[in-house]
Amino acid sequence: MMHFRSLSFCALLLLMLSAAPLARPASAQESTPDYRVVGYFASWSIYGRNYFVTDIPADQVTHINYAFAKISDEGEIAFGDEWADVQFPYPTDTDSDEVKGNFHQFQLLKAAHPNLQTLISIGGWSFSSKFSNVALTEESRQKFAQSVVDFLVRYGFDGADIDWEYPTGGGAQGNLERPEDKENFILLLQELRSQLDAQGDQDGHHYLLTIAAGAGSQAYEPLDWTQISASLDWINVMAYDMSGAWSDVTGFNAPLYDSTANPPEGTSVDTTVQAFIALGVPPEKIVVGVPFYGRGWSGVAADNNGLHLAYEGLPQGTWETGSFDYGDLADNYISNGVFERFWDETAQVPYLYDTNTLTMITYDDPESMAKKAEYVVDHGLGGIMFWELTQDSDDYALLSTINQVLDTP
């Protein structure tokens, strides 16, 4: 499914003319909402997905995380995709613009929406291999932190989101891992916090520092969260990917509650959130991550409508095997009536099953998204983060639901 929601040339020109040459971070006291709505923008969206910074519904988010920057061989922050980040020519870019691409459009977007804050997300699944090196020594931590501060100031970001997958190990094959990573992770965050605060004192602004944290117990139990959370403005808990191609049986991608007494998914939003609180994270610093995509399996028997059963393979998804954008599901799987929707009262999420193709798909829709937003309010949490902007429906049904419940931004 393609998205065609770009601003017209004239609208973009007006936006550019009204913008300051460099968007500066806003004061935290002036812009902190009751709840955060944090959306990821993927740099590669400008390619096959045909989704641009100018498509972002900036009035429906409080923060945007730009995915991703990487770490250079020298141990400093670096462009994840230099062409997309600072070179791709948007229609109104001129030869005199020193910075083009998505970064320049972020600057313009912030100028048009003064309460919007942007963060550069560093790492992710594909770019986490060098975190162990930059966290290793006092010198390497200082060098990396200084490069991050310089990057934020240079390109007008309000903060950094550290997406180390994972300081406890278990990330992508080939990642450097050391036994001392867990302790060095804390030291790295403390160094970043110190240098960000020092720069903030000079600028009169508060620079944000957040992380993305895994929802599986192996990703959080070994860590000292009292020390970690003290350095952070908030923690984006990636409360999704609890089932997928790696699972033995079908299951829920992001169940709000455990689906059974011994859930095949291994965890749920509630189980993970309560574990973080028990480990010392203040509830208001927990931002619950939700998926704007679903996961599917093929060759699934019709028993129990395909739930928690063995499977033979993966169906073709929206952009990759087994993964489906919500917008794609809404347009091509739900509305045509071929797939039947089921609701699990225990897990509080929906799923789809088709008896003809023997395909089961787990996903979130406005009903389950409302339940998760209500959970955030009921438990005094910090808000909702979502992956990612291109995957919602054209009318932003999921994002609109989040905002309706949280009454923000």
DANOR-V741282 format. One record per residue. N is the residue number from 1. RES is the residue in one letter. PHI is phi in whole degrees, -180 to 180 (999 if undefined). OMEGA is omega in whole degrees, 0 to 359 (none if undefined). D_CENTER is the distance of its C-alpha to the mean C-alpha in Angstrom with 2 decimals. Layout:
n->N res->RES phi->PHI omega->OMEGA d_center->D_CENTER
n->N res->RES phi->PHI omega->OMEGA d_center->D_CENTER
This chain:
n->1 res->M phi->999 omega->178 d_center->20.61
n->2 res->M phi->-96 omega->175 d_center->20.58
n->3 res->H phi->-110 omega->177 d_center->19.40
n->4 res->F phi->-129 omega->185 d_center->22.04
n->5 res->R phi->-122 omega->183 d_center->20.97
n->6 res->S phi->-66 omega->175 d_center->21.74
n->7 res->L phi->-67 omega->174 d_center->23.79
n->8 res->S phi->-68 omega->180 d_center->27.44
n->9 res->F phi->-57 omega->182 d_center->29.05
n->10 res->C phi->-65 omega->180 d_center->30.88
n->11 res->A phi->-65 omega->179 d_center->27.97
n->12 res->L phi->-66 omega->178 d_center->26.07
n->13 res->L phi->-62 omega->178 d_center->29.28
n->14 res->L phi->-61 omega->179 d_center->29.67
n->15 res->L phi->-62 omega->182 d_center->26.18
n->16 res->M phi->-66 omega->181 d_center->27.03
n->17 res->L phi->-64 omega->181 d_center->30.42
n->18 res->S phi->-87 omega->187 d_center->29.15
n->19 res->A phi->-91 omega->171 d_center->26.66
n->20 res->A phi->-78 omega->183 d_center->27.49
n->21 res->P phi->-63 omega->177 d_center->27.60
n->22 res->L phi->-144 omega->181 d_center->24.78
n->23 res->A phi->-78 omega->180 d_center->22.28
n->24 res->R phi->-96 omega->179 d_center->22.65
n->25 res->P phi->-61 omega->177 d_center->20.41
n->26 res->A phi->-85 omega->177 d_center->21.48
n->27 res->S phi->-65 omega->181 d_center->22.98
n->28 res->A phi->-63 omega->180 d_center->20.83
n->29 res->Q phi->-66 omega->183 d_center->23.80
n->30 res->E phi->-84 omega->192 d_center->23.95
n->31 res->S phi->-123 omega->182 d_center->20.41
n->32 res->T phi->-71 omega->180 d_center->18.94
n->33 res->P phi->-84 omega->176 d_center->18.45
n->34 res->D phi->-62 omega->177 d_center->19.38
n->35 res->Y phi->-132 omega->178 d_center->15.86
n->36 res->R phi->-94 omega->170 d_center->12.57
n->37 res->V phi->-120 omega->189 d_center->10.51
n->38 res->V phi->-109 omega->179 d_center->7.30
n->39 res->G phi->-113 omega->175 d_center->5.98
n->40 res->Y phi->-88 omega->169 d_center->4.55
n->41 res->F phi->-109 omega->181 d_center->8.03
n->42 res->A phi->-90 omega->184 d_center->9.13
n->43 res->S phi->-58 omega->182 d_center->12.52
n->44 res->W phi->-76 omega->178 d_center->14.24
n->45 res->S phi->-61 omega->184 d_center->13.91
n->46 res->I phi->-74 omega->182 d_center->17.24
n->47 res->Y phi->-91 omega->186 d_center->19.06
n->48 res->G phi->-60 omega->182 d_center->19.61
n->49 res->R phi->-76 omega->177 d_center->17.23
n->50 res->N phi->55 omega->180 d_center->19.18
n->51 res->Y phi->-122 omega->189 d_center->16.43
n->52 res->F phi->-120 omega->177 d_center->16.78
n->53 res->V phi->-56 omega->180 d_center->15.72
n->54 res->T phi->-69 omega->176 d_center->18.75
n->55 res->D phi->-90 omega->186 d_center->17.34
n->56 res->I phi->-66 omega->175 d_center->14.55
n->57 res->P phi->-79 omega->190 d_center->15.83
n->58 res->A phi->-62 omega->179 d_center->15.66
n->59 res->D phi->-81 omega->181 d_center->17.78
n->60 res->Q phi->-113 omega->177 d_center->15.28
n->61 res->V phi->-131 omega->176 d_center->12.45
n->62 res->T phi->-98 omega->181 d_center->13.20
n->63 res->H phi->-142 omega->174 d_center->10.63
n->64 res->I phi->-124 omega->174 d_center->8.82
n->65 res->N phi->-97 omega->180 d_center->6.93
n->66 res->Y phi->-90 omega->183 d_center->8.91
n->67 res->A phi->-109 omega->353 d_center->8.18
n->68 res->F phi->-137 omega->162 d_center->10.40
n->69 res->A phi->-93 omega->179 d_center->13.56
n->70 res->K phi->-122 omega->179 d_center->15.73
n->71 res->I phi->-115 omega->183 d_center->18.70
n->72 res->S phi->-76 omega->176 d_center->22.19
n->73 res->D phi->-64 omega->178 d_center->25.20
n->74 res->E phi->-85 omega->177 d_center->26.51
n->75 res->G phi->84 omega->179 d_center->23.69
n->76 res->E phi->-124 omega->176 d_center->22.15
n->77 res->I phi->-64 omega->181 d_center->18.93
n->78 res->A phi->-144 omega->177 d_center->19.32
n->79 res->F phi->-59 omega->172 d_center->18.04
n->80 res->G phi->-80 omega->177 d_center->15.88
n->81 res->D phi->-149 omega->188 d_center->17.73
n->82 res->E phi->-59 omega->180 d_center->20.46
n->83 res->W phi->-62 omega->180 d_center->21.67
n->84 res->A phi->-69 omega->187 d_center->18.52
n->85 res->D phi->-69 omega->190 d_center->17.67
n->86 res->V phi->-136 omega->183 d_center->21.15
n->87 res->Q phi->-123 omega->184 d_center->23.70
n->88 res->F phi->-57 omega->185 d_center->22.85
n->89 res->P phi->-84 omega->170 d_center->25.41
n->90 res->Y phi->-76 omega->188 d_center->24.36
n->91 res->P phi->-55 omega->184 d_center->27.50
n->92 res->T phi->-99 omega->176 d_center->28.41
n->93 res->D phi->-64 omega->179 d_center->27.87
n->94 res->T phi->-124 omega->179 d_center->31.22
n->95 res->D phi->-61 omega->182 d_center->32.81
n->96 res->S phi->-81 omega->178 d_center->32.94
n->97 res->D phi->-74 omega->181 d_center->29.18
n->98 res->E phi->-65 omega->179 d_center->28.53
n->99 res->V phi->-113 omega->176 d_center->24.77
n->100 res->K phi->-118 omega->174 d_center->23.69
n->101 res->G phi->66 omega->183 d_center->20.73
n->102 res->N phi->-63 omega->182 d_center->17.24
n->103 res->F phi->-63 omega->179 d_center->17.73
n->104 res->H phi->-64 omega->179 d_center->20.87
n->105 res->Q phi->-67 omega->173 d_center->19.39
n->106 res->F phi->-62 omega->178 d_center->16.77
n->107 res->Q phi->-61 omega->179 d_center->19.94
n->108 res->L phi->-66 omega->180 d_center->21.68
n->109 res->L phi->-63 omega->179 d_center->18.95
n->110 res->K phi->-67 omega->179 d_center->18.98
n->111 res->A phi->-65 omega->179 d_center->22.76
n->112 res->A phi->-80 omega->181 d_center->22.89
n->113 res->H phi->-132 omega->189 d_center->20.56
n->114 res->P phi->-58 omega->181 d_center->21.64
n->115 res->N phi->-86 omega->179 d_center->19.50
n->116 res->L phi->-75 omega->176 d_center->16.20
n->117 res->Q phi->-122 omega->183 d_center->14.58
n->118 res->T phi->-124 omega->179 d_center->12.54
n->119 res->L phi->-130 omega->173 d_center->11.12
n->120 res->I phi->-92 omega->180 d_center->11.33
n->121 res->S phi->-92 omega->186 d_center->8.88
n->122 res->I phi->-111 omega->176 d_center->11.50
n->123 res->G phi->113 omega->187 d_center->11.75
n->124 res->G phi->82 omega->184 d_center->9.49
n->125 res->W phi->-58 omega->187 d_center->11.70
n->126 res->S phi->-89 omega->187 d_center->14.14
n->127 res->F phi->-119 omega->182 d_center->14.64
n->128 res->S phi->-100 omega->190 d_center->15.15
n->129 res->S phi->-66 omega->187 d_center->18.87
n->130 res->K phi->-105 omega->180 d_center->20.30
n->131 res->F phi->-61 omega->181 d_center->18.66
n->132 res->S phi->-59 omega->179 d_center->21.70
n->133 res->N phi->-69 omega->184 d_center->24.00
n->134 res->V phi->-71 omega->179 d_center->22.65
n->135 res->A phi->-89 omega->195 d_center->22.58
n->136 res->L phi->-71 omega->185 d_center->26.07
n->137 res->T phi->-127 omega->178 d_center->28.51
n->138 res->E phi->-61 omega->180 d_center->28.97
n->139 res->E phi->-65 omega->181 d_center->29.71
n->140 res->S phi->-68 omega->178 d_center->26.63
n->141 res->R phi->-68 omega->179 d_center->24.36
n->142 res->Q phi->-64 omega->181 d_center->26.20
n->143 res->K phi->-64 omega->180 d_center->26.05
n->144 res->F phi->-65 omega->181 d_center->22.31
n->145 res->A phi->-61 omega->180 d_center->21.68
n->146 res->Q phi->-64 omega->179 d_center->24.21
n->147 res->S phi->-66 omega->178 d_center->22.65
n->148 res->V phi->-67 omega->178 d_center->19.27
n->149 res->V phi->-59 omega->180 d_center->21.26
n->150 res->D phi->-61 omega->180 d_center->23.26
n->151 res->F phi->-63 omega->180 d_center->20.29
n->152 res->L phi->-61 omega->181 d_center->18.85
n->153 res->V phi->-66 omega->183 d_center->22.37
n->154 res->R phi->-63 omega->188 d_center->23.14
n->155 res->Y phi->-111 omega->170 d_center->20.31
n->156 res->G phi->78 omega->175 d_center->19.82
n->157 res->F phi->-83 omega->181 d_center->16.39
n->158 res->D phi->-91 omega->181 d_center->16.26
n->159 res->G phi->177 omega->181 d_center->14.63
n->160 res->A phi->-124 omega->176 d_center->12.86
n->161 res->D phi->-113 omega->183 d_center->9.71
n->162 res->I phi->-91 omega->183 d_center->11.15
n->163 res->D phi->-115 omega->178 d_center->9.36
n->164 res->W phi->-84 omega->179 d_center->12.73
n->165 res->E phi->-113 omega->3 d_center->12.84
n->166 res->Y phi->-144 omega->176 d_center->15.16
n->167 res->P phi->-65 omega->176 d_center->17.87
n->168 res->T phi->-98 omega->180 d_center->19.56
n->169 res->G phi->90 omega->178 d_center->19.81
n->170 res->G phi->87 omega->179 d_center->19.00
n->171 res->G phi->-87 omega->182 d_center->16.59
n->172 res->A phi->-65 omega->178 d_center->17.57
n->173 res->Q phi->-60 omega->180 d_center->21.31
n->174 res->G phi->98 omega->177 d_center->22.90
n->175 res->N phi->-63 omega->173 d_center->20.70
n->176 res->L phi->-71 omega->179 d_center->23.05
n->177 res->E phi->-136 omega->178 d_center->23.38
n->178 res->R phi->-135 omega->178 d_center->25.82
n->179 res->P phi->-58 omega->183 d_center->27.03
n->180 res->E phi->-86 omega->181 d_center->26.57
n->181 res->D phi->-57 omega->184 d_center->22.84
n->182 res->K phi->-61 omega->179 d_center->22.14
n->183 res->E phi->-75 omega->181 d_center->24.49
n->184 res->N phi->-68 omega->175 d_center->23.59
n->185 res->F phi->-59 omega->178 d_center->19.90
n->186 res->I phi->-62 omega->181 d_center->21.28
n->187 res->L phi->-65 omega->178 d_center->23.60
n->188 res->L phi->-64 omega->179 d_center->21.02
n->189 res->L phi->-65 omega->179 d_center->18.96
n->190 res->Q phi->-64 omega->179 d_center->22.34
n->191 res->E phi->-68 omega->177 d_center->23.39
n->192 res->L phi->-62 omega->180 d_center->20.32
n->193 res->R phi->-60 omega->182 d_center->20.85
n->194 res->S phi->-63 omega->182 d_center->24.53
n->195 res->Q phi->-73 omega->176 d_center->24.27
n->196 res->L phi->-64 omega->179 d_center->21.70
n->197 res->D phi->-67 omega->179 d_center->24.07
n->198 res->A phi->-63 omega->177 d_center->27.04
n->199 res->Q phi->-67 omega->178 d_center->25.68
n->200 res->G phi->-63 omega->177 d_center->24.75
n->201 res->D phi->-64 omega->178 d_center->28.33
n->202 res->Q phi->-71 omega->186 d_center->29.64
n->203 res->D phi->-88 omega->186 d_center->27.53
n->204 res->G phi->76 omega->181 d_center->27.76
n->205 res->H phi->-136 omega->174 d_center->23.99
n->206 res->H phi->-101 omega->176 d_center->21.43
n->207 res->Y phi->-90 omega->184 d_center->18.73
n->208 res->L phi->-79 omega->172 d_center->15.52
n->209 res->L phi->-135 omega->180 d_center->14.40
n->210 res->T phi->-132 omega->173 d_center->11.35
n->211 res->I phi->-136 omega->167 d_center->10.01
n->212 res->A phi->-103 omega->184 d_center->7.55
n->213 res->A phi->-121 omega->179 d_center->10.24
n->214 res->G phi->-70 omega->183 d_center->11.41
n->215 res->A phi->-93 omega->178 d_center->13.00
n->216 res->G phi->-79 omega->184 d_center->16.20
n->217 res->S phi->-59 omega->180 d_center->19.14
n->218 res->Q phi->-66 omega->181 d_center->19.81
n->219 res->A phi->-88 omega->184 d_center->16.59
n->220 res->Y phi->-123 omega->186 d_center->17.46
n->221 res->E phi->-62 omega->182 d_center->21.19
n->222 res->P phi->-75 omega->188 d_center->22.63
n->223 res->L phi->-100 omega->177 d_center->20.98
n->224 res->D phi->-89 omega->187 d_center->22.60
n->225 res->W phi->-79 omega->175 d_center->20.10
n->226 res->T phi->-65 omega->179 d_center->22.72
n->227 res->Q phi->-72 omega->182 d_center->22.83
n->228 res->I phi->-63 omega->185 d_center->19.13
n->229 res->S phi->-66 omega->180 d_center->18.23
n->230 res->A phi->-64 omega->181 d_center->21.19
n->231 res->S phi->-89 omega->192 d_center->19.62
n->232 res->L phi->-110 omega->171 d_center->16.29
n->233 res->D phi->-78 omega->172 d_center->15.56
n->234 res->W phi->-166 omega->182 d_center->13.01
n->235 res->I phi->-123 omega->174 d_center->10.98
n->236 res->N phi->-86 omega->181 d_center->7.48
n->237 res->V phi->-86 omega->183 d_center->8.98
n->238 res->M phi->-79 omega->186 d_center->7.43
n->239 res->A phi->-86 omega->179 d_center->10.24
n->240 res->Y phi->-155 omega->186 d_center->10.47
n->241 res->D phi->59 omega->176 d_center->12.34
n->242 res->M phi->-83 omega->171 d_center->15.31
n->243 res->S phi->-141 omega->179 d_center->17.54
n->244 res->G phi->177 omega->183 d_center->17.80
n->245 res->A phi->-62 omega->181 d_center->20.19
n->246 res->W phi->-84 omega->185 d_center->20.75
n->247 res->S phi->-81 omega->177 d_center->22.06
n->248 res->D phi->-74 omega->180 d_center->25.81
n->249 res->V phi->-135 omega->175 d_center->25.74
n->250 res->T phi->-65 omega->180 d_center->23.70
n->251 res->G phi->-171 omega->182 d_center->21.54
n->252 res->F phi->-96 omega->177 d_center->18.64
n->253 res->N phi->-66 omega->185 d_center->15.05
n->254 res->A phi->-151 omega->179 d_center->13.98
n->255 res->P phi->-67 omega->177 d_center->17.30
n->256 res->L phi->-67 omega->177 d_center->17.55
n->257 res->Y phi->-124 omega->177 d_center->20.70
n->258 res->D phi->-54 omega->185 d_center->22.34
n->259 res->S phi->-75 omega->179 d_center->23.89
n->260 res->T phi->-145 omega->178 d_center->27.09
n->261 res->A phi->-61 omega->175 d_center->28.88
n->262 res->N phi->-123 omega->190 d_center->27.70
n->263 res->P phi->-66 omega->174 d_center->24.55
n->264 res->P phi->-60 omega->179 d_center->24.05
n->265 res->E phi->-69 omega->179 d_center->20.28
n->266 res->G phi->87 omega->182 d_center->21.09
n->267 res->T phi->-164 omega->178 d_center->19.01
n->268 res->S phi->-154 omega->176 d_center->17.37
n->269 res->V phi->-57 omega->183 d_center->15.21
n->270 res->D phi->-63 omega->180 d_center->18.45
n->271 res->T phi->-60 omega->181 d_center->19.70
n->272 res->T phi->-68 omega->181 d_center->16.67
n->273 res->V phi->-60 omega->181 d_center->16.54
n->274 res->Q phi->-64 omega->177 d_center->20.30
n->275 res->A phi->-67 omega->178 d_center->20.30
n->276 res->F phi->-62 omega->179 d_center->18.13
n->277 res->I phi->-63 omega->180 d_center->20.53
n->278 res->A phi->-63 omega->180 d_center->23.48
n->279 res->L phi->-86 omega->172 d_center->22.43
n->280 res->G phi->106 omega->178 d_center->22.66
n->281 res->V phi->-82 omega->176 d_center->19.31
n->282 res->P phi->-60 omega->182 d_center->20.20
n->283 res->P phi->-53 omega->183 d_center->18.74
n->284 res->E phi->-69 omega->176 d_center->17.87
n->285 res->K phi->-96 omega->179 d_center->15.52
n->286 res->I phi->-97 omega->175 d_center->13.47
n->287 res->V phi->-110 omega->187 d_center->10.41
n->288 res->V phi->-79 omega->176 d_center->9.92
n->289 res->G phi->-81 omega->179 d_center->6.82
n->290 res->V phi->-128 omega->181 d_center->8.20
n->291 res->P phi->-95 omega->171 d_center->8.48
n->292 res->F phi->-96 omega->181 d_center->9.97
n->293 res->Y phi->-146 omega->176 d_center->11.95
n->294 res->G phi->-122 omega->178 d_center->14.81
n->295 res->R phi->-128 omega->185 d_center->16.76
n->296 res->G phi->-136 omega->179 d_center->20.49
n->297 res->W phi->-138 omega->178 d_center->23.71
n->298 res->S phi->-117 omega->182 d_center->27.18
n->299 res->G phi->67 omega->182 d_center->30.62
n->300 res->V phi->-106 omega->181 d_center->29.91
n->301 res->A phi->-62 omega->185 d_center->33.04
n->302 res->A phi->-79 omega->178 d_center->33.49
n->303 res->D phi->-57 omega->180 d_center->34.11
n->304 res->N phi->55 omega->180 d_center->31.86
n->305 res->N phi->55 omega->175 d_center->30.37
n->306 res->G phi->86 omega->185 d_center->28.59
n->307 res->L phi->-86 omega->177 d_center->26.67
n->308 res->H phi->59 omega->180 d_center->26.75
n->309 res->L phi->-125 omega->175 d_center->29.03
n->310 res->A phi->-66 omega->181 d_center->29.54
n->311 res->Y phi->-140 omega->182 d_center->28.56
n->312 res->E phi->-101 omega->183 d_center->29.98
n->313 res->G phi->-170 omega->181 d_center->27.15
n->314 res->L phi->-122 omega->177 d_center->24.07
n->315 res->P phi->-80 omega->174 d_center->24.32
n->316 res->Q phi->-69 omega->181 d_center->23.23
n->317 res->G phi->-96 omega->182 d_center->19.86
n->318 res->T phi->-69 omega->181 d_center->18.58
n->319 res->W phi->-124 omega->180 d_center->17.71
n->320 res->E phi->-144 omega->184 d_center->18.10
n->321 res->T phi->-60 omega->173 d_center->20.27
n->322 res->G phi->82 omega->182 d_center->19.30
n->323 res->S phi->-123 omega->187 d_center->16.00
n->324 res->F phi->-127 omega->171 d_center->16.33
n->325 res->D phi->-62 omega->176 d_center->14.47
n->326 res->Y phi->-60 omega->180 d_center->15.32
n->327 res->G phi->-60 omega->177 d_center->17.28
n->328 res->D phi->-65 omega->179 d_center->19.24
n->329 res->L phi->-61 omega->182 d_center->20.05
n->330 res->A phi->-63 omega->185 d_center->21.20
n->331 res->D phi->-81 omega->194 d_center->23.36
n->332 res->N phi->-121 omega->182 d_center->24.79
n->333 res->Y phi->-122 omega->184 d_center->24.71
n->334 res->I phi->-94 omega->187 d_center->25.11
n->335 res->S phi->-67 omega->183 d_center->27.21
n->336 res->N phi->-85 omega->174 d_center->29.82
n->337 res->G phi->77 omega->179 d_center->30.66
n->338 res->V phi->-70 omega->177 d_center->30.77
n->339 res->F phi->-90 omega->177 d_center->28.13
n->340 res->E phi->-97 omega->180 d_center->28.90
n->341 res->R phi->-90 omega->176 d_center->26.31
n->342 res->F phi->-125 omega->179 d_center->26.69
n->343 res->W phi->-121 omega->179 d_center->25.37
n->344 res->D phi->-97 omega->184 d_center->25.23
n->345 res->E phi->-67 omega->181 d_center->26.59
n->346 res->T phi->-77 omega->181 d_center->25.74
n->347 res->A phi->-80 omega->180 d_center->22.06
n->348 res->Q phi->64 omega->175 d_center->21.65
n->349 res->V phi->-143 omega->179 d_center->19.81
n->350 res->P phi->-93 omega->168 d_center->21.41
n->351 res->Y phi->-156 omega->183 d_center->22.12
n->352 res->L phi->-117 omega->174 d_center->24.25
n->353 res->Y phi->-146 omega->178 d_center->27.32
n->354 res->D phi->-123 omega->183 d_center->29.82
n->355 res->T phi->-70 omega->181 d_center->33.25
n->356 res->N phi->-77 omega->181 d_center->34.27
n->357 res->T phi->-96 omega->181 d_center->31.59
n->358 res->L phi->55 omega->183 d_center->30.90
n->359 res->T phi->-114 omega->177 d_center->27.15
n->360 res->M phi->-116 omega->181 d_center->24.78
n->361 res->I phi->-130 omega->174 d_center->21.21
n->362 res->T phi->-98 omega->184 d_center->18.81
n->363 res->Y phi->-163 omega->172 d_center->16.32
n->364 res->D phi->-116 omega->177 d_center->15.41
n->365 res->D phi->-129 omega->182 d_center->17.45
n->366 res->P phi->-56 omega->180 d_center->18.32
n->367 res->E phi->-65 omega->181 d_center->20.54
n->368 res->S phi->-71 omega->178 d_center->18.16
n->369 res->M phi->-66 omega->176 d_center->15.40
n->370 res->A phi->-64 omega->179 d_center->18.23
n->371 res->K phi->-61 omega->181 d_center->19.12
n->372 res->K phi->-70 omega->177 d_center->15.77
n->373 res->A phi->-65 omega->176 d_center->15.89
n->374 res->E phi->-63 omega->177 d_center->19.50
n->375 res->Y phi->-62 omega->178 d_center->18.69
n->376 res->V phi->-59 omega->180 d_center->16.64
n->377 res->V phi->-66 omega->184 d_center->19.73
n->378 res->D phi->-64 omega->184 d_center->22.24
n->379 res->H phi->-106 omega->175 d_center->20.96
n->380 res->G phi->64 omega->181 d_center->20.40
n->381 res->L phi->-85 omega->190 d_center->16.73
n->382 res->G phi->-88 omega->179 d_center->14.68
n->383 res->G phi->143 omega->182 d_center->12.58
n->384 res->I phi->-132 omega->171 d_center->9.62
n->385 res->M phi->-112 omega->177 d_center->5.87
n->386 res->F phi->-137 omega->172 d_center->5.00
n->387 res->W phi->-115 omega->342 d_center->4.24
n->388 res->E phi->-139 omega->194 d_center->6.16
n->389 res->L phi->-60 omega->185 d_center->9.13
n->390 res->T phi->-69 omega->192 d_center->11.85
n->391 res->Q phi->-89 omega->178 d_center->11.89
n->392 res->D phi->-73 omega->175 d_center->13.32
n->393 res->S phi->-71 omega->183 d_center->17.11
n->394 res->D phi->-62 omega->178 d_center->19.09
n->395 res->D phi->-97 omega->179 d_center->19.82
n->396 res->Y phi->52 omega->183 d_center->16.25
n->397 res->A phi->-63 omega->181 d_center->17.59
n->398 res->L phi->-72 omega->180 d_center->14.49
n->399 res->L phi->-64 omega->179 d_center->13.25
n->400 res->S phi->-63 omega->178 d_center->16.93
n->401 res->T phi->-64 omega->178 d_center->17.39
n->402 res->I phi->-58 omega->182 d_center->14.79
n->403 res->N phi->-66 omega->179 d_center->16.58
n->404 res->Q phi->-64 omega->181 d_center->19.94
n->405 res->V phi->-75 omega->182 d_center->19.53
n->406 res->L phi->-81 omega->181 d_center->18.03
n->407 res->D phi->55 omega->182 d_center->20.38
n->408 res->T phi->-151 omega->2 d_center->18.08
n->409 res->P phi->-81 omega->none d_center->17.48
